[in-house]
Amino acid sequence: MWYTNPKMRIDVKKYVACGAVILSFLFVSGGALFVRAADQSTQPQFLFSWRAVGGAPAWYSGKVLPTYQSSIILSVTMLQGNKIVSLDGRAVKWFINGDLVAHGIGLGSILFVNKRVFGGGELDIKVSTQTTDPTMGDNAIQSGYFTIPVVSPQVVIQAPPFVDSFSPGQIINLAAIPFFFTVSPEALSIKWTVNGSTAQSSSDSSHLSIHLDQHAAAGSQSVQAVVSNPAQSGIEQGSASYFFSIR
């Protein structure tokens, strides 16, 4: 069972099982996207790909989405007549949200650090290069466009499956799993609260064991995990909540 902030729900099992949300991003802007530069099949087309560096547990097989300050590897391949056209010797310019960020001869790939867009926004990518399309004239400039979604860091709380009601004396083991942060989990700060009060976690701050008192009163309980990057205090942060009851 997975729990997160009610305002920003993310179900990792759904990501892993069916990839519904990730596939929607891929369809629009993801790992392999054809962008035709013109209607005629003989005119240039662009095949874009991108990859955000890090940002998810090793077992996660979905698309890692970029956040503010994520490093993103961008690549483009030009096609003409269904054949790959070498960019060698061609001037290539990369624009992000209208600004020229890189240019060079044969520059088919760049590494970009997103310091422009926060979660909920988009990075609009434009690549311009020379073509040899006879219908457009020698050394004509042709451009391709694609978009990358930017998200906020996410946190998922792993809890006992299929149960949210416990008896006095039971132990509830929880784990906070961060997604889409720019640093490794070991570099993150994780703070737990139970019913608003700070809870002491184990030596591994990503885990919390709640020992219910034998005389605990019945009622609803709330747990929150706040995960942040200490090097980016107040900027790179996510939280999740878990609710259970004592019967």
SVG drawing of the C-alpha trace seen along z (x, -y; Angstrom):
<svg xmlns="http://www.w3.org/2000/svg" viewBox="-12 -33 44 40">
<polyline fill="none" stroke="black" stroke-width="0.4" points="0.0,0.0 1.3,-3.4 0.4,-6.8 1.3,-10.3 0.2,-13.9 -3.5,-14.0 -2.9,-17.1 -0.2,-15.3 -1.1,-11.6 1.3,-9.2 0.8,-5.5 4.1,-3.8 2.5,-0.4 0.5,-1.8 3.8,-3.4 5.5,0.0 2.5,2.2 1.1,0.2 3.1,-3.0 -0.1,-4.9 1.1,-8.3 4.7,-7.8 3.5,-6.5 1.4,-9.7 4.6,-11.7 6.5,-9.5 3.8,-9.8 4.0,-13.6 7.7,-14.2 9.6,-11.1 12.3,-8.7 11.7,-8.5 9.6,-11.0 9.4,-11.7 8.8,-15.3 8.2,-15.9 9.6,-19.2 7.3,-19.2 4.4,-17.3 6.3,-15.7 8.0,-12.4 11.1,-13.5 11.7,-16.5 13.6,-16.3 12.2,-14.7 13.7,-14.7 13.9,-11.9 14.3,-13.3 15.2,-11.5 15.8,-12.7 16.8,-11.3 16.8,-12.9 19.8,-11.8 19.1,-9.8 16.1,-10.6 14.5,-7.2 15.2,-3.9 17.2,-1.3 14.2,1.0 12.1,-1.7 11.6,-0.9 9.5,-3.9 10.6,-7.1 12.5,-9.3 11.0,-12.8 13.0,-16.0 12.5,-18.5 14.0,-21.9 17.8,-21.6 17.7,-18.2 20.4,-17.3 18.9,-16.2 20.6,-14.5 19.0,-15.7 19.7,-14.0 18.4,-14.4 18.7,-12.4 17.8,-13.8 16.0,-11.6 15.4,-12.2 13.6,-9.7 13.5,-7.3 17.3,-7.3 19.5,-8.7 21.3,-11.9 24.6,-12.6 24.9,-15.9 28.7,-15.9 29.7,-19.2 26.3,-20.8 25.7,-23.7 23.3,-22.7 21.6,-25.1 19.7,-24.1 17.0,-26.5 15.2,-26.0 12.2,-28.1 13.3,-30.5 16.9,-30.9 19.9,-29.6 21.7,-27.3 24.2,-25.4 25.5,-25.4 28.2,-23.7 29.1,-21.6 27.5,-18.2 26.1,-18.8 23.5,-16.0 23.5,-15.7 23.8,-18.1 23.6,-18.0 21.3,-20.6 20.7,-21.5 17.1,-22.8 17.4,-26.1 14.5,-27.6 11.3,-25.8 9.8,-24.5 7.4,-21.6 4.2,-21.8 5.9,-23.6 7.4,-22.5 10.7,-22.8 10.1,-23.7 13.0,-22.4 13.9,-23.6 16.7,-22.3 17.7,-24.0 20.2,-22.7 21.1,-22.9 19.5,-20.6 20.3,-19.6 16.6,-19.3 16.6,-20.5 13.1,-21.8 14.3,-24.2 17.6,-25.3 21.1,-24.5 22.0,-24.9 18.4,-25.8 17.6,-25.9 15.1,-23.4 13.8,-23.2 12.2,-20.5 10.3,-21.0 9.4,-18.9 8.4,-19.4 9.6,-17.9 7.3,-17.9 8.8,-19.1 7.5,-17.7 8.0,-18.4 9.9,-15.9 7.6,-13.1 7.5,-10.9 5.7,-7.6 5.1,-5.9 5.2,-2.2 2.9,-0.7 1.5,2.8 -0.7,3.8 -4.5,4.1 -4.9,3.0 -5.2,-0.4 -6.7,0.6 -4.5,2.0 -4.9,3.3 -3.2,1.9 0.3,3.6 0.9,4.0 3.9,2.6 3.5,0.7 6.6,0.6 6.7,-2.3 9.2,-3.4 9.5,-6.7 10.6,-6.3 11.7,-9.5 11.3,-10.0 12.6,-12.6 15.1,-14.3 18.4,-15.5 20.6,-13.7 20.8,-10.1 18.5,-9.0 21.5,-8.8 22.0,-12.6 18.4,-13.5 17.0,-14.5 13.8,-12.6 11.7,-13.8 8.7,-11.9 5.7,-13.1 2.9,-11.2 -0.2,-13.2 1.8,-16.3 4.6,-15.3 8.1,-14.5 8.7,-10.7 12.1,-9.1 13.1,-6.9 15.8,-4.2 19.4,-4.7 18.0,-4.6 15.8,-7.7 13.8,-6.4 12.1,-3.8 9.8,-4.3 8.4,-1.7 5.4,-2.7 4.8,-0.6 1.2,-1.0 0.8,-1.0 -1.2,1.8 -3.6,-0.7 -3.8,-2.9 -7.2,-4.6 -9.2,-3.8 -9.3,-6.5 -7.7,-7.8 -4.0,-8.5 -1.9,-10.4 1.8,-10.0 3.8,-12.4 7.2,-12.1 8.9,-15.2 11.9,-14.6 14.3,-17.4 17.6,-18.1 19.7,-19.9 21.7,-21.6 18.6,-23.1 16.6,-23.9 13.1,-25.0 13.5,-24.4 13.8,-20.7 11.3,-19.0 8.4,-16.6 6.1,-15.0 3.6,-12.2 1.0,-11.3 -0.3,-8.0 -3.5,-7.5 -4.6,-4.5 -6.8,-3.8 -6.6,-2.0 -9.5,0.3"/>
</svg>
